Structures are given as C-alpha cells and as structure tokens.
Amino acid sequence: QVQVVESGGGLVQPGGSLRLSCAASGNIFSINRLGWYRQAAGKQRELVATITSGGTTNYADSVKGRFTISRDNAKNTGYLQMGSLGPEDTAVYYCNAEVTINDSTRLQFSYWGQGTQVTVSS
C-alpha cells in the first residue's frame, strides 16, 4: 500500500512565500515522477510542476520563475516552494506520485494526495 499526504498549506499575504510538502509512504521501490497540481474554486485541475526521478523539472507558464519543485529521494518526499504569491494562486494543491511498488511485480501506479488549501489574501 502507498499513501501520499500533502502539508504546508495555509493563509498567506500577497507577495509572500509558502512551502508545500508531499510525503509518500508504504511499499515503495521508487518514485518515478512527482507532480503538483492545483484546482481553484470553479476551475478544472491544472498541472503546476513536475519532477522526474533524474531531477528534470517542468513548470506551468503561470508559475515559472516563482515556484520551485524539488524532491528528497531518501525521504520519499517532494516539495513545492512558492514565492511571489498572488490571489490567482489560491487553490487546493494536490500531489501526484508515480510509484514503482516494492514487490516482485514492480508494478507502477499513480497516487494522489488529499490536497492542501492555499489561500492568498490580504
């Protein structure tokens, strides 16, 4: 079994910074790709950033230069460092981990966290 849990969300003022964490646990051989997504009220879920097992990163144009995705493979944890936050960044942020299971099959599955609310407001 694999669980993914996000943390670090909250209320922040415009221009502020916040760091989100994504902790994966369970029978994990490796995390192949880790991604952050967000869903604002009344909007569809959108990709924010991804990072591969080799450290290659990709960002949505809307966050490029402001957000940084990273990972700590030893801890099976990913991060999203968010800066220069504005009201447009208000959303529920979700982590998705593409995991190779640590058993004889080495099957790969994608797991979602429950989401963490980020609110940017004065």
C-alpha positions as CSV (number, residue, x, y, z in Angstrom):
1,Q,0.0,0.0,0.0
2,V,1.1,3.6,-0.7
3,Q,-0.1,6.8,0.8
4,V,0.5,10.3,-0.3
5,V,0.0,13.2,2.1
6,E,0.4,16.9,1.4
7,S,1.1,19.5,4.0
8,G,2.1,23.1,4.4
9,G,-0.9,25.0,3.0
10,G,-2.5,27.9,4.7
11,L,-3.2,31.6,4.5
12,V,-0.5,33.9,3.2
13,Q,-0.4,37.6,2.2
14,P,0.2,38.6,-1.4
15,G,3.8,38.7,-2.2
16,G,4.5,36.0,0.4
17,S,6.0,32.6,0.3
18,L,5.0,29.1,1.3
19,R,6.5,25.7,1.0
20,L,4.3,22.6,0.5
21,S,5.5,19.1,1.2
22,C,4.4,15.8,-0.3
23,A,5.2,12.7,1.8
24,A,4.8,9.3,0.2
25,S,4.9,6.2,2.4
26,G,4.3,2.5,2.1
27,N,5.8,-0.3,0.0
28,I,7.7,2.0,-2.4
29,F,10.6,0.9,-4.6
30,S,10.9,4.3,-6.2
31,I,9.0,7.4,-7.1
32,N,9.4,7.8,-10.9
33,R,7.7,11.1,-11.3
34,L,6.3,13.6,-8.8
35,G,3.9,16.4,-9.7
36,W,2.0,19.2,-8.2
37,Y,-1.5,20.2,-9.4
38,R,-4.0,22.7,-8.3
39,Q,-7.7,23.3,-8.5
40,A,-9.2,26.7,-7.9
41,A,-12.8,27.1,-7.0
42,G,-15.0,26.6,-10.0
43,K,-12.0,25.7,-12.2
44,Q,-10.5,22.5,-13.5
45,R,-7.4,20.9,-12.0
46,E,-4.3,22.1,-13.7
47,L,-0.7,21.0,-13.7
48,V,1.7,23.2,-11.8
49,A,5.1,21.5,-11.9
50,T,6.6,18.0,-12.3
51,I,10.0,16.5,-11.4
52,T,11.4,13.2,-12.7
53,S,13.5,10.7,-10.9
54,G,16.5,12.2,-12.5
55,G,15.7,15.7,-11.4
56,T,14.3,17.1,-14.6
57,T,11.7,19.8,-13.9
58,N,8.8,21.3,-15.8
59,Y,6.6,24.2,-14.9
60,A,3.4,25.7,-16.0
61,D,3.9,29.1,-17.6
62,S,1.9,30.8,-14.9
63,V,4.3,29.8,-12.1
64,K,7.6,29.7,-14.0
65,G,10.2,31.8,-12.2
66,R,8.1,31.9,-9.0
67,F,7.8,28.3,-7.9
68,T,10.4,25.6,-7.5
69,I,9.8,21.9,-7.3
70,S,12.2,19.6,-5.6
71,R,12.5,16.1,-4.1
72,D,14.3,14.2,-1.4
73,N,14.6,10.7,-2.6
74,A,15.9,9.3,0.7
75,K,12.7,10.6,2.4
76,N,10.3,9.8,-0.5
77,T,9.2,13.4,-0.2
78,G,8.6,16.2,-2.7
79,Y,8.4,19.9,-2.2
80,L,6.9,22.9,-3.9
81,Q,8.5,26.2,-2.9
82,M,6.1,29.0,-3.8
83,G,7.1,32.7,-3.9
84,S,5.7,36.0,-5.0
85,L,2.2,34.6,-4.3
86,G,-0.9,36.3,-5.6
87,P,-4.6,35.8,-5.3
88,E,-4.5,33.9,-8.6
89,D,-2.6,31.2,-6.8
90,T,-5.4,30.4,-4.4
91,A,-6.4,26.8,-4.9
92,V,-6.3,23.3,-3.4
93,Y,-2.9,21.9,-4.2
94,Y,-2.6,18.2,-4.9
95,C,0.5,16.0,-5.1
96,N,0.7,13.0,-7.5
97,A,3.3,10.4,-7.2
98,E,4.0,7.8,-9.9
99,V,5.4,4.9,-7.9
100,T,7.1,1.6,-8.6
101,I,5.8,-0.8,-6.0
102,N,8.5,-2.7,-3.9
103,D,7.3,-6.2,-4.6
104,S,8.1,-9.0,-7.1
105,T,5.9,-7.4,-9.8
106,R,7.5,-3.9,-9.8
107,L,4.2,-2.6,-11.0
108,Q,3.8,1.2,-11.4
109,F,0.8,3.1,-10.1
110,S,-0.1,6.8,-9.7
111,Y,-1.3,8.0,-6.3
112,W,-3.0,11.3,-5.3
113,G,-2.8,13.0,-2.0
114,Q,-5.9,14.6,-0.4
115,G,-4.9,18.1,-1.2
116,T,-3.9,21.1,0.9
117,Q,-5.6,24.5,0.7
118,V,-3.5,27.6,-0.2
119,T,-5.2,30.9,0.2
120,V,-3.5,34.2,-0.8
121,S,-5.3,37.2,0.6
122,S,-4.8,40.5,2.4
